[in-house]
Amino acid sequence: MNTILIGIIVANVLISYKGFNDLYFFRKYEFHVGSIRAGEQIRMLSSGFLHVDIIHLVFNMYTLWMFAPVVIDWMGTFSFVLVYFGSLIFGSLLTMIFHKNDYSYRAVGASGAVTGVLYSSILLHPDMTLGIFGIIPIPAYLFGILYLLYSIYGMKAKNDNIGHTAHFGGAIGGYLITLIKEPSLVYDNTFIVVLLLVPILILFGMAKLGKL
């Protein structure tokens, strides 16, 4: 098993565990718009290694464990690390763009990074079958589109505590980095590449029109 992948998971577990038991540590390194705008940019990275609770941590790490090998096998360890951390930063940047004036906005979790890895694996292997709720089989590319559309809905509705913006930013990061590293996908899987682009264009179109 890839030692870098294991290292990332161990780092998430150890830092999250520290945060579970040390509120000061948690508050110091969580994503917080007011603190980031005051100069604490480290939070844009550190927040990706903190989680709200064990369930949140296990879900993210399980998803990473399942899909990271697809990216590693296709593009290698270095590109996997680039996708992971690039998607984490993309998620934080998009969150800052959409919540820059909400100084009290807080968030934690590796969801942006993990979603980027998920979308990278979908681009690389679109004929995968994913299980909705672990039961209902659905093509990976269709899952990707539905997930992004659901994220847009969640960003607009603002009726839960899920960081949909970070998910979406991570997906965009994984999408762009993978296509930059593997440009042949544009020709080999043109239909899938275009389909996964549609929700991204919808998001920015709605933002431009002030619908979010």
N, C-alpha and C positions, 0 to 999 in steps of 0.2 A: 504494500500500500504506500502511496506517495507520502513522503515525510513532511513536505510543505503543507499538504492538505491537513494532515494530522496536527501539525504545529498551529495552523490557523484555528482549528477546532479547539485544541487545548487552550489557546490564548483566549478564545471566547468564553470557555467554561471557567477558567481561573479569574478573569477580569469580571465576568458576570457574577460569580460567586462572591467576590470581594464586594461588589455593589449591593448584593442581596443583604449583606451583613454590616455594611458601613454606609449610612445615608449621606454622610459628608462626602465620601468618595464618589458616590453615585451622582450627587448634585454637582460636584466639581467637574465631572467629565461627560455629563449628559449633553444632548443637543439642546441648546437654549438660545433662542434668537437674540435676546438682549445681551447676553454675555458674549456671544460671537461678534455682534456688532461693536462691542466694547473692546474687541481685540483678541479674544480667546478662540482663535481659529482651530486650535488643537481639538476642540470639541467636535468639529466636523468629521474628524477621524475617530477619536476615542469613543464617541457615542455609538459607533458601529460594533463595539465589543461589549456593550452593556445590554442587559435585557431586563424586562419588567419582572419576570418570574421564570420558574423552571420550565413551564409549558412553552412559553415564548422561546426560550433558549433551545429546548429539545426540538421543537418544530423547525426552527431555522437550521440547526445543525444537521438534522435528519435530511432535510431537503438538500443541503449542501453536499452531504455524504453521498446522496443518490445521483446528483447531476454533475458534480465536479469531475468525476472520472471521464465523462464524455468529452469535456473540454480538454482535459489533460491528455487523453489518448489521441485526440485530433490535432491539437496545437502545441502540446508540450507544457511543461511546468511553468516556464517563464510567462507564457501567454496567459495561462490560467491565473497567475498572480496579478498580471496586468488587468485582466477582466474583473477579478474580485475587487481589488482596491480602486480601480478606475470606476467601477459601478458604485462602490461605496461613496466616493467623492461626488460622482454625478448625482446620486440620490440626495446628498447633503446640499449641493449647489442648487438643485431644482427646488428643494424645500425652502432654502433661503430666498430664492426668487419669488416664490408664491406666498411666503409668510414674513417677508422682510419688515413689514410694519406691525406685525403681531409680536411685540417684544416678550410676551409671556409664553410663547409657543415652546413646548418641550417635546422631545422624542428620543427614543433609544432603540437599538436593535440592529442586527446584521441584515435586515430584510432587503435593503437596497443592494448590497453586495450579492446576497444569495439570489435575488431576482435577476440580477445581471448574469450570473452564472447559468441560471435556468434558461434565460432567453438566448444566451450564447449556445447552449446545448440544443435548443430548439432549431436555431439556424443551421447548426452543423448536422443535426440528425432529425429533420422535420417529420420523418415517417415513424418516429417513436410513438408509442401509445401511452398516454398518462391516465391514471385513474382518479376521477373526481370522487372525493370522499373515500378513495381507496377501492371503489366498487365500479362506478360507471366508466367504461373505457371511452377515451376521446383522443383524436389525433393531436399530437403535441402543438402543431401550428394553430389549430383551432382553439386549444386551451390558451395559448399565448394571446390571441386576439381578444377572447372573452375576458381574460384576466385584466388586460389593459383597459378595456371598456368599463369593466367593473371598478377599476381604480379611478377612472374619470368620474364615474357616478359617485364614488365615495368622496372624492375631492369636492365635488359640487354639493353633495348632501350634507357633509360635515356632521353626520349623526353617529359617529363612533370615534374611538380613540386610535384607530389603525392609521399608521403613517402612509397613506396611499401615495402621497407625493414622493416619498423616498422610494417606494416600490417602483413608481413610474420612472423616476430619474435613474434608478438602477437598471431598469429594463432598457432605457435609451442608451445608457453606458455600455451594457453588454452587447446591444445591437450594433452600435457604431464601432466599438473596438474590434469585435469579431469580423465585421466587414472590412475594416482597415487591414487586419492581419490576414484575412482570407478573402481577398477581392474576387476570387473565382466563383464564390458563392452567388454573386450578382448574376452571373451567366448560367451557372449550374442549377440554381434554385430561384430563378427570377420571380416566379409566381409567389413563392413563400416570402421572399424578401419584400416584395411590394405589399403583400397582405399585412405583414407585421408593421409596415410603415404607416398604414392607414390610421390606426388609433393614435399614433404619435402626431400625425398631421391634424387629426380631429382635436386633440388636446390643445395644440398651439393655436388652432383656429378659434376655439372657444375662449382661450385666454386673450387673444387679440380683440375679440368682440366683447370682452368683459363678462362672459357667461360663467366664469368660475369664481 
